[in-house]
């Protein structure tokens, strides 16, 4: 099993335009990356990181703060990272919170 390095995380963030714009997200990913091991080859996982980051950035644009994003999705920092990479399944409570949030935004 490989892990993302901080350099890989920052490169992926720059690639999708997050560099310097969302320090809270990058800090959370740095913290999580230090302790979470990912399945598979890290290079193959960069797209999964990008997909996760795009989703979080979209929520941030709608909600305005990373705290609100965390509350809407119901995930802690390392938990977000692990769910995004498939080695942890969200709890039913977290899924319910996310679905409630999603249905609210679909109505707008």
PyMOL commands that set and color helices and strands:
alter all, ss='L'
color gray80, all
select helices_A, chain A and resi 6-15+23-33+42-63+66-73+77-84+92-107
alter helices_A, ss='H'
color red, helices_A
deselect
rebuild
show_as cartoon
